[in-house]
Amino acid sequence: MKARSPAFEAILDAAQGLHRVGVIDQKTMREYHALCVEPVNIITAAEVVSIRRNAQVSQNLFARYLNTSPSTVQKWESGAKRPSGMAAKLLSVVKKRGLKVLA
């Protein structure tokens, strides 16, 4: 993933160095990463449905591939929740490459 700017890249590099030597914990590192890296594309409920249907799998099987619960997939597809972070990134990859990349 690409940093938003050279300045953010420098900040992220410094934070990663501090994380490697144990000064910054994993939670703080995730926060730095979220601030410095380009935001993930927003995945809409209709897109989640489309991605799953293109993969030709049930919500239960789709959830298993994505390592989440079927109720989470149902909430994404109904619009009650929006996939964020790694889930959104993973859905973007599945959208481009298909479910086979997770097998």
MMTF fields as JSON, N, C-alpha, C and O atoms, coordinates in Angstrom:
{
  "mmtfVersion": "1.0.0",
  "mmtfProducer": "UNKNOWN",
  "numBonds": 411,
  "numAtoms": 412,
  "numGroups": 103,
  "numChains": 1,
  "numModels": 1,
  "chainsPerModel": [1],
  "groupsPerChain": [103],
  "chainIdList": ["A"],
  "bondAtomList": [4, 2, 8, 6, 12, 10, 16, 14, 20, 18, 24, 22, 28, 26, 32, 30, 36, 34, 40, 38, 44, 42, 48, 46, 52, 50, 56, 54, 60, 58, 64, 62, 68, 66, 72, 70, 76, 74, 80, 78, 84, 82, 88, 86, 92, 90, 96, 94, 100, 98, 104, 102, 108, 106, 112, 110, 116, 114, 120, 118, 124, 122, 128, 126, 132, 130, 136, 134, 140, 138, 144, 142, 148, 146, 152, 150, 156, 154, 160, 158, 164, 162, 168, 166, 172, 170, 176, 174, 180, 178, 184, 182, 188, 186, 192, 190, 196, 194, 200, 198, 204, 202, 208, 206, 212, 210, 216, 214, 220, 218, 224, 222, 228, 226, 232, 230, 236, 234, 240, 238, 244, 242, 248, 246, 252, 250, 256, 254, 260, 258, 264, 262, 268, 266, 272, 270, 276, 274, 280, 278, 284, 282, 288, 286, 292, 290, 296, 294, 300, 298, 304, 302, 308, 306, 312, 310, 316, 314, 320, 318, 324, 322, 328, 326, 332, 330, 336, 334, 340, 338, 344, 342, 348, 346, 352, 350, 356, 354, 360, 358, 364, 362, 368, 366, 372, 370, 376, 374, 380, 378, 384, 382, 388, 386, 392, 390, 396, 394, 400, 398, 404, 402, 408, 406],
  "bondOrderList": [1, 1, 1, 1, 1, 1, 1, 1, 1, 1, 1, 1, 1, 1, 1, 1, 1, 1, 1, 1, 1, 1, 1, 1, 1, 1, 1, 1, 1, 1, 1, 1, 1, 1, 1, 1, 1, 1, 1, 1, 1, 1, 1, 1, 1, 1, 1, 1, 1, 1, 1, 1, 1, 1, 1, 1, 1, 1, 1, 1, 1, 1, 1, 1, 1, 1, 1, 1, 1, 1, 1, 1, 1, 1, 1, 1, 1, 1, 1, 1, 1, 1, 1, 1, 1, 1, 1, 1, 1, 1, 1, 1, 1, 1, 1, 1, 1, 1, 1, 1, 1, 1],
  "groupList": [{"groupName": "MET", "atomNameList": ["N", "CA", "C", "O"], "elementList": ["N", "C", "C", "O"], "formalChargeList": [0, 0, 0, 0], "bondAtomList": [1, 0, 2, 1, 3, 2], "bondOrderList": [1, 1, 2], "singleLetterCode": "M", "chemCompType": "L-PEPTIDE LINKING"}, {"groupName": "LYS", "atomNameList": ["N", "CA", "C", "O"], "elementList": ["N", "C", "C", "O"], "formalChargeList": [0, 0, 0, 0], "bondAtomList": [1, 0, 2, 1, 3, 2], "bondOrderList": [1, 1, 2], "singleLetterCode": "K", "chemCompType": "L-PEPTIDE LINKING"}, {"groupName": "ALA", "atomNameList": ["N", "CA", "C", "O"], "elementList": ["N", "C", "C", "O"], "formalChargeList": [0, 0, 0, 0], "bondAtomList": [1, 0, 2, 1, 3, 2], "bondOrderList": [1, 1, 2], "singleLetterCode": "A", "chemCompType": "L-PEPTIDE LINKING"}, {"groupName": "ARG", "atomNameList": ["N", "CA", "C", "O"], "elementList": ["N", "C", "C", "O"], "formalChargeList": [0, 0, 0, 0], "bondAtomList": [1, 0, 2, 1, 3, 2], "bondOrderList": [1, 1, 2], "singleLetterCode": "R", "chemCompType": "L-PEPTIDE LINKING"}, {"groupName": "SER", "atomNameList": ["N", "CA", "C", "O"], "elementList": ["N", "C", "C", "O"], "formalChargeList": [0, 0, 0, 0], "bondAtomList": [1, 0, 2, 1, 3, 2], "bondOrderList": [1, 1, 2], "singleLetterCode": "S", "chemCompType": "L-PEPTIDE LINKING"}, {"groupName": "PRO", "atomNameList": ["N", "CA", "C", "O"], "elementList": ["N", "C", "C", "O"], "formalChargeList": [0, 0, 0, 0], "bondAtomList": [1, 0, 2, 1, 3, 2], "bondOrderList": [1, 1, 2], "singleLetterCode": "P", "chemCompType": "L-PEPTIDE LINKING"}, {"groupName": "PHE", "atomNameList": ["N", "CA", "C", "O"], "elementList": ["N", "C", "C", "O"], "formalChargeList": [0, 0, 0, 0], "bondAtomList": [1, 0, 2, 1, 3, 2], "bondOrderList": [1, 1, 2], "singleLetterCode": "F", "chemCompType": "L-PEPTIDE LINKING"}, {"groupName": "GLU", "atomNameList": ["N", "CA", "C", "O"], "elementList": ["N", "C", "C", "O"], "formalChargeList": [0, 0, 0, 0], "bondAtomList": [1, 0, 2, 1, 3, 2], "bondOrderList": [1, 1, 2], "singleLetterCode": "E", "chemCompType": "L-PEPTIDE LINKING"}, {"groupName": "ILE", "atomNameList": ["N", "CA", "C", "O"], "elementList": ["N", "C", "C", "O"], "formalChargeList": [0, 0, 0, 0], "bondAtomList": [1, 0, 2, 1, 3, 2], "bondOrderList": [1, 1, 2], "singleLetterCode": "I", "chemCompType": "L-PEPTIDE LINKING"}, {"groupName": "LEU", "atomNameList": ["N", "CA", "C", "O"], "elementList": ["N", "C", "C", "O"], "formalChargeList": [0, 0, 0, 0], "bondAtomList": [1, 0, 2, 1, 3, 2], "bondOrderList": [1, 1, 2], "singleLetterCode": "L", "chemCompType": "L-PEPTIDE LINKING"}, {"groupName": "ASP", "atomNameList": ["N", "CA", "C", "O"], "elementList": ["N", "C", "C", "O"], "formalChargeList": [0, 0, 0, 0], "bondAtomList": [1, 0, 2, 1, 3, 2], "bondOrderList": [1, 1, 2], "singleLetterCode": "D", "chemCompType": "L-PEPTIDE LINKING"}, {"groupName": "GLN", "atomNameList": ["N", "CA", "C", "O"], "elementList": ["N", "C", "C", "O"], "formalChargeList": [0, 0, 0, 0], "bondAtomList": [1, 0, 2, 1, 3, 2], "bondOrderList": [1, 1, 2], "singleLetterCode": "Q", "chemCompType": "L-PEPTIDE LINKING"}, {"groupName": "GLY", "atomNameList": ["N", "CA", "C", "O"], "elementList": ["N", "C", "C", "O"], "formalChargeList": [0, 0, 0, 0], "bondAtomList": [1, 0, 2, 1, 3, 2], "bondOrderList": [1, 1, 2], "singleLetterCode": "G", "chemCompType": "PEPTIDE LINKING"}, {"groupName": "HIS", "atomNameList": ["N", "CA", "C", "O"], "elementList": ["N", "C", "C", "O"], "formalChargeList": [0, 0, 0, 0], "bondAtomList": [1, 0, 2, 1, 3, 2], "bondOrderList": [1, 1, 2], "singleLetterCode": "H", "chemCompType": "L-PEPTIDE LINKING"}, {"groupName": "VAL", "atomNameList": ["N", "CA", "C", "O"], "elementList": ["N", "C", "C", "O"], "formalChargeList": [0, 0, 0, 0], "bondAtomList": [1, 0, 2, 1, 3, 2], "bondOrderList": [1, 1, 2], "singleLetterCode": "V", "chemCompType": "L-PEPTIDE LINKING"}, {"groupName": "THR", "atomNameList": ["N", "CA", "C", "O"], "elementList": ["N", "C", "C", "O"], "formalChargeList": [0, 0, 0, 0], "bondAtomList": [1, 0, 2, 1, 3, 2], "bondOrderList": [1, 1, 2], "singleLetterCode": "T", "chemCompType": "L-PEPTIDE LINKING"}, {"groupName": "TYR", "atomNameList": ["N", "CA", "C", "O"], "elementList": ["N", "C", "C", "O"], "formalChargeList": [0, 0, 0, 0], "bondAtomList": [1, 0, 2, 1, 3, 2], "bondOrderList": [1, 1, 2], "singleLetterCode": "Y", "chemCompType": "L-PEPTIDE LINKING"}, {"groupName": "CYS", "atomNameList": ["N", "CA", "C", "O"], "elementList": ["N", "C", "C", "O"], "formalChargeList": [0, 0, 0, 0], "bondAtomList": [1, 0, 2, 1, 3, 2], "bondOrderList": [1, 1, 2], "singleLetterCode": "C", "chemCompType": "L-PEPTIDE LINKING"}, {"groupName": "ASN", "atomNameList": ["N", "CA", "C", "O"], "elementList": ["N", "C", "C", "O"], "formalChargeList": [0, 0, 0, 0], "bondAtomList": [1, 0, 2, 1, 3, 2], "bondOrderList": [1, 1, 2], "singleLetterCode": "N", "chemCompType": "L-PEPTIDE LINKING"}, {"groupName": "TRP", "atomNameList": ["N", "CA", "C", "O"], "elementList": ["N", "C", "C", "O"], "formalChargeList": [0, 0, 0, 0], "bondAtomList": [1, 0, 2, 1, 3, 2], "bondOrderList": [1, 1, 2], "singleLetterCode": "W", "chemCompType": "L-PEPTIDE LINKING"}],
  "groupTypeList": [0, 1, 2, 3, 4, 5, 2, 6, 7, 2, 8, 9, 10, 2, 2, 11, 12, 9, 13, 3, 14, 12, 14, 8, 10, 11, 1, 15, 0, 3, 7, 16, 13, 2, 9, 17, 14, 7, 5, 14, 18, 8, 8, 15, 2, 2, 7, 14, 14, 4, 8, 3, 3, 18, 2, 11, 14, 4, 11, 18, 9, 6, 2, 3, 16, 9, 18, 15, 4, 5, 4, 15, 14, 11, 1, 19, 7, 4, 12, 2, 1, 3, 5, 4, 12, 0, 2, 2, 1, 9, 9, 4, 14, 14, 1, 1, 3, 12, 9, 1, 14, 9, 2],
  "groupIdList": [1, 2, 3, 4, 5, 6, 7, 8, 9, 10, 11, 12, 13, 14, 15, 16, 17, 18, 19, 20, 21, 22, 23, 24, 25, 26, 27, 28, 29, 30, 31, 32, 33, 34, 35, 36, 37, 38, 39, 40, 41, 42, 43, 44, 45, 46, 47, 48, 49, 50, 51, 52, 53, 54, 55, 56, 57, 58, 59, 60, 61, 62, 63, 64, 65, 66, 67, 68, 69, 70, 71, 72, 73, 74, 75, 76, 77, 78, 79, 80, 81, 82, 83, 84, 85, 86, 87, 88, 89, 90, 91, 92, 93, 94, 95, 96, 97, 98, 99, 100, 101, 102, 103],
  "secStructList": [7, 7, 5, 1, 1, 2, 2, 2, 2, 2, 2, 2, 2, 2, 2, 2, 2, 2, 2, 2, 6, 6, 1, 1, 7, 2, 2, 2, 2, 2, 2, 2, 2, 2, 2, 2, 5, 7, 7, 7, 7, 7, 7, 7, 2, 2, 2, 2, 2, 2, 2, 2, 2, 2, 2, 6, 7, 7, 2, 2, 2, 2, 2, 2, 2, 2, 6, 1, 7, 2, 2, 2, 2, 2, 2, 2, 2, 2, 6, 1, 1, 7, 7, 7, 2, 2, 2, 2, 2, 2, 2, 2, 2, 2, 2, 2, 2, 7, 4, 4, 4, 4, 7],
  "xCoordList": [0.835, 0.0, 0.882, 1.962, 0.388, 1.169, 0.803, -0.372, 1.827, 1.598, 1.003, 1.215, 0.266, -0.412, 0.555, 0.233, 1.723, 2.709, 4.083, 4.177, 5.15, 6.484, 6.614, 7.311, 5.954, 6.009, 5.357, 5.902, 4.197, 3.534, 4.364, 4.392, 5.03, 5.892, 7.035, 7.375, 7.621, 8.695, 8.179, 8.85, 7.006, 6.403, 6.152, 6.461, 5.592, 5.296, 6.578, 6.618, 7.609, 8.896, 9.467, 9.968, 9.392, 9.889, 9.079, 9.641, 7.771, 6.908, 7.199, 7.225, 7.418, 7.726, 9.039, 9.155, 10.024, 11.282, 11.083, 11.646, 10.294, 9.998, 9.211, 9.393, 8.338, 7.568, 8.494, 8.344, 9.442, 10.374, 11.189, 11.5, 11.537, 12.341, 11.483, 12.008, 10.159, 9.27, 8.816, 8.212, 9.087, 8.67, 7.19, 6.49, 6.726, 5.323, 4.656, 5.188, 3.48, 2.761, 1.961, 1.874, 1.388, 0.671, -0.525, -0.771, -1.266, -2.445, -2.046, -2.685, -1.014, -0.537, -0.015, -0.208, 0.642, 1.154, 0.006, 0.107, -1.076, -2.255, -2.815, -3.256, -2.799, -3.293, -2.407, -2.915, -1.093, -0.177, -0.433, -0.482, -0.591, -0.814, -2.092, -2.107, -3.151, -4.424, -4.318, -4.961, -3.519, -3.353, -2.479, -2.699, -1.487, -0.47, -0.741, -0.225, -1.531, -1.735, -3.019, -3.969, -3.033, -4.225, -5.432, -5.327, -6.572, -7.766, -8.229, -8.033, -8.842, -9.394, -10.67, -11.422, -10.901, -12.141, -13.338, -13.302, -14.383, -15.609, -16.335, -16.537, -16.723, -17.459, -18.916, -19.22, -19.807, -21.229, -21.893, -21.331, -23.094, -23.863, -24.098, -23.966, -24.444, -24.687, -23.426, -23.501, -22.266, -21.01, -20.705, -20.213, -20.994, -20.763, -21.636, -21.167, -22.893, -23.798, -23.258, -23.224, -22.844, -22.322, -21.063, -20.93, -20.156, -18.913, -19.243, -18.699, -20.139, -20.507, -21.221, -20.933, -22.139, -22.88, -21.972, -22.124, -21.033, -20.064, -19.208, -18.78, -18.959, -18.196, -19.064, -18.557, -20.361, -21.332, -21.275, -21.212, -21.298, -21.295, -22.379, -22.851, -22.759, -23.738, -23.087, -21.865, -23.925, -23.386, -22.526, -21.493, -22.954, -22.182, -20.799, -19.804, -20.73, -19.438, -18.573, -17.364, -19.186, -18.475, -17.849, -16.689, -18.619, -18.124, -16.939, -15.963, -17.025, -15.93, -14.653, -13.574, -14.767, -13.597, -12.979, -11.757, -13.839, -13.371, -13.016, -12.617, -13.169, -12.864, -13.686, -13.167, -14.973, -15.901, -17.175, -17.266, -18.141, -19.381, -20.406, -20.383, -21.307, -22.388, -23.235, -23.718, -23.418, -24.221, -23.53, -24.198, -22.2, -21.474, -21.707, -21.954, -21.63, -21.891, -23.318, -23.55, -24.277, -25.67, -25.806, -26.523, -25.114, -25.176, -24.529, -25.03, -23.422, -22.791, -23.756, -23.922, -24.389, -25.271, -26.551, -27.127, -27.004, -28.227, -27.932, -28.844, -26.649, -26.274, -26.283, -26.054, -26.547, -26.557, -25.151, -24.977, -24.145, -22.74, -21.999, -22.452, -20.865, -20.022, -18.684, -18.097, -18.185, -16.865, -15.811, -15.807, -14.919, -13.881, -12.524, -12.431, -11.49, -10.136, -9.767, -9.922, -9.273, -8.806, -9.943, -9.728, -11.143, -12.273, -12.56, -12.781, -12.558, -12.791, -11.677, -11.932, -10.456, -9.319, -9.434, -9.214, -9.775, -9.928, -11.059, -10.921, -12.156, -13.263, -12.837, -13.249, -12.024, -11.518, -10.664, -10.744, -9.852, -9.005, -9.878, -9.655, -10.867, -11.772, -12.545, -12.789, -12.925, -13.643, -12.78, -13.284, -11.483, -10.578, -10.128, -10.057, -9.824, -9.176, -10.05, -9.694, -11.202, -12.069, -11.739, -10.704, -12.628, -12.499, -11.347, -10.886, -10.884, -9.797, -8.515, -7.696, -8.326, -7.107, -7.08, -6.019, -8.222, -8.288, -8.259, -8.172, -8.33, -8.391, -7.03, -6.902],
  "yCoordList": [-1.176, 0.0, 1.242, 1.27, 2.255, 3.464, 4.541, 4.776, 5.188, 6.288, 7.476, 7.623, 8.312, 9.458, 10.476, 11.142, 10.6, 11.579, 11.144, 10.253, 11.761, 11.439, 11.693, 10.955, 12.719, 13.007, 11.882, 11.434, 11.435, 10.32, 9.041, 8.238, 8.851, 7.68, 7.709, 6.677, 8.875, 9.017, 8.747, 8.092, 9.245, 9.011, 7.517, 6.964, 6.875, 5.449, 4.631, 3.681, 4.975, 4.276, 4.396, 3.42, 5.583, 5.792, 4.972, 4.355, 4.971, 4.207, 2.712, 2.004, 2.228, 0.807, 0.439, -0.641, 1.324, 1.087, 1.012, 0.14, 1.911, 1.896, 0.653, 0.113, 0.206, -1.011, -2.232, -3.105, -2.285, -3.425, -3.56, -4.675, -2.442, -2.509, -2.515, -2.5, -2.537, -2.692, -1.425, -1.494, -0.274, 0.986, 1.266, 1.834, 0.866, 1.061, -0.3, -1.228, -0.429, -1.703, -1.852, -0.918, -3.029, -3.346, -2.426, -1.985, -2.133, -1.264, 0.134, 0.695, 0.68, 2.006, 1.976, 2.926, 0.884, 0.75, 0.756, 1.373, 0.072, 0.073, 1.484, 1.868, 2.254, 3.632, 4.495, 5.285, 4.353, 5.076, 4.691, 5.545, 3.418, 2.919, 3.517, 3.967, 3.513, 4.062, 5.538, 6.004, 6.272, 7.701, 7.998, 8.985, 7.147, 7.446, 6.849, 7.345, 5.807, 5.098, 5.581, 5.979, 5.541, 5.951, 5.165, 3.967, 5.82, 5.133, 4.041, 4.117, 3.037, 1.931, 2.408, 3.208, 1.916, 2.252, 1.774, 0.715, 2.566, 2.189, 1.144, 1.321, 0.058, -1.024, -0.893, -0.94, -0.732, -0.587, -1.947, -2.985, -1.914, -3.149, -3.849, -5.068, -3.079, -3.668, -4.317, -5.344, -3.718, -4.299, -5.614, -6.554, -5.687, -6.935, -8.039, -9.153, -7.725, -8.705, -9.13, -10.321, -8.181, -8.473, -9.341, -10.298, -9.012, -9.783, -11.227, -12.167, -11.391, -12.746, -13.515, -14.689, -12.859, -13.545, -13.912, -14.978, -13.036, -13.358, -14.558, -15.32, -14.725, -15.874, -17.132, -18.241, -16.947, -18.043, -18.879, -20.108, -18.176, -18.851, -18.273, -17.154, -19.063, -18.615, -17.617, -17.467, -16.948, -16.037, -16.791, -16.287, -18.001, -18.79, -19.134, -18.975, -19.599, -19.966, -18.719, -18.749, -17.647, -16.383, -15.926, -15.514, -15.999, -15.618, -16.497, -16.008, -17.765, -18.676, -18.294, -18.272, -17.993, -17.572, -16.298, -16.15, -15.373, -14.075, -14.098, -13.084, -15.275, -15.438, -14.477, -13.812, -14.433, -13.621, -14.422, -15.565, -13.856, -14.581, -14.34, -13.305, -15.309, -15.099, -13.869, -13.188, -13.58, -12.401, -11.11, -10.132, -11.098, -9.912, -9.715, -8.595, -10.798, -10.707, -10.228, -9.39, -10.746, -10.312, -8.814, -8.106, -8.341, -6.911, -6.062, -4.982, -6.529, -5.806, -5.714, -4.654, -6.842, -6.88, -6.088, -5.595, -5.956, -5.183, -3.695, -2.868, -3.36, -1.975, -1.574, -0.41, -2.531, -2.236, -1.931, -1.151, -2.552, -2.29, -2.128, -2.591, -1.472, -1.298, -1.977, -1.774, -2.787, -3.381, -2.289, -1.35, -2.421, -1.411, -2.074, -3.284, -1.288, -1.773, -2.942, -2.907, -3.984, -5.157, -5.867, -6.425, -5.853, -6.5, -5.824, -6.502, -4.505, -3.772, -4.045, -4.208, -4.093, -4.375, -5.782, -5.993, -6.739, -8.123, -8.247, -8.963, -7.564, -7.587, -6.974, -7.449, -5.933, -5.321, -6.306, -6.366, -7.075, -8.09, -9.183, -9.599, -9.646, -10.686, -10.163, -10.906, -8.906, -8.295, -8.327, -8.609, -8.038, -8.0, -9.383, -9.657, -10.257, -11.535, -12.769, -13.857, -12.595, -13.734, -14.41, -14.143, -15.284, -15.955, -16.946, -17.334, -17.354, -18.335, -17.854, -18.676, -16.541, -16.028, -16.356, -16.315, -16.677, -16.994, -18.488, -18.917, -19.268, -20.732, -21.316, -22.528],
  "zCoordList": [0.0, 0.0, 0.0, 0.591, -0.677, -0.884, 0.131, 0.414, 0.67, 1.606, 0.854, -0.35, 1.558, 0.954, 0.367, -0.617, 0.956, 0.498, 0.998, 1.842, 0.488, 1.005, 2.514, 3.21, 3.007, 4.44, 5.245, 6.254, 4.795, 5.478, 5.365, 6.297, 4.249, 4.082, 5.105, 5.684, 5.323, 6.311, 7.724, 8.522, 8.021, 9.338, 9.541, 10.596, 8.524, 8.611, 8.747, 9.529, 8.011, 8.121, 9.531, 10.089, 10.097, 11.455, 12.46, 13.365, 12.292, 13.201, 13.079, 14.085, 11.856, 11.668, 12.349, 12.93, 12.281, 12.978, 14.485, 15.146, 15.021, 16.449, 16.845, 17.936, 15.953, 16.213, 16.252, 17.108, 15.328, 15.278, 16.56, 16.978, 17.187, 18.413, 19.68, 20.794, 19.499, 20.643, 21.33, 22.4, 20.751, 21.362, 21.081, 21.92, 19.904, 19.509, 19.448, 18.837, 20.085, 20.056, 18.753, 17.956, 18.556, 17.317, 17.107, 15.985, 18.16, 18.034, 17.556, 16.666, 18.137, 17.738, 16.304, 15.546, 15.941, 14.572, 13.565, 12.504, 13.898, 13.012, 12.863, 11.78, 13.947, 13.884, 12.992, 12.197, 13.116, 12.229, 10.777, 9.891, 10.556, 9.2, 8.609, 7.463, 9.399, 8.928, 8.587, 7.646, 9.334, 9.08, 7.87, 7.169, 7.623, 6.613, 5.238, 4.237, 5.179, 3.916, 3.258, 3.933, 1.936, 1.196, 1.676, 1.938, 1.793, 2.283, 1.326, 0.114, 1.907, 1.139, 0.452, 1.006, -0.742, -1.431, -0.619, 0.006, -0.642, 0.058, -0.773, -1.974, -0.127, -0.783, -0.358, 0.834, -1.31, -1.005, -0.825, -1.172, -0.277, -0.079, -1.423, -1.522, -2.445, -3.767, -4.33, -5.004, -4.052, -4.522, -3.814, -4.438, -2.511, -1.777, -2.372, -2.604, -2.614, -3.225, -4.582, -4.891, -5.382, -6.72, -6.661, -7.424, -5.767, -5.623, -5.255, -5.835, -4.287, -3.84, -4.944, -5.177, -5.614, -6.69, -7.859, -8.455, -8.184, -9.245, -8.866, -9.733, -7.568, -7.081, -7.02, -6.848, -7.161, -7.159, -5.884, -5.928, -4.739, -3.446, -2.55, -2.753, -1.556, -0.571, 0.396, 0.43, 1.171, 2.182, 3.19, 3.629, 3.558, 4.527, 3.995, 4.703, 2.762, 2.187, 1.953, 2.18, 1.508, 1.304, 2.62, 2.651, 3.703, 5.03, 5.428, 5.997, 5.134, 5.482, 4.738, 5.331, 3.445, 2.669, 3.233, 3.261, 3.686, 4.181, 5.671, 6.243, 6.287, 7.702, 8.571, 9.468, 8.27, 9.05, 9.266, 8.818, 9.93, 10.203, 9.099, 8.433, 8.914, 7.944, 8.278, 7.373, 9.565, 9.924, 9.498, 9.16, 9.511, 9.039, 7.55, 7.103, 6.777, 5.333, 5.102, 4.232, 5.866, 5.733, 6.013, 5.306, 7.045, 7.38, 6.297, 5.984, 5.716, 4.605, 3.43, 2.828, 3.112, 1.94, 2.142, 1.172, 3.368, 3.642, 3.82, 3.807, 3.985, 4.215, 5.684, 6.012, 6.568, 8.001, 8.508, 9.445, 7.883, 8.194, 6.88, 5.832, 6.95, 5.774, 6.041, 7.103, 5.092, 5.305, 5.392, 4.596, 6.365, 6.518, 6.661, 6.869, 6.548, 6.766, 5.883, 4.662, 6.538, 5.803, 5.069, 3.992, 5.634, 4.968, 3.632, 2.629, 3.612, 2.365, 1.362, 0.169, 1.845, 0.961, 0.391, -0.802, 1.24, 0.8, -0.225, -1.217, 0.008, -0.958, -2.292, -3.35, -2.249, -3.481, -4.269, -5.496, -3.561, -4.212, -4.818, -5.955, -4.064, -4.571, -5.778, -6.729, -5.745, -6.877, -8.138, -9.225, -7.998, -9.149, -9.602, -10.8, -8.636, -8.948, -8.784, -9.237, -8.129, -7.882, -6.565, -5.955, -6.138, -4.858, -4.829, -3.756, -5.993, -6.071, -5.397, -4.986, -5.276, -4.635, -3.144, -2.521, -2.575, -1.148, -0.881, 0.27, -1.924, -1.747, -1.467, -1.293]
}
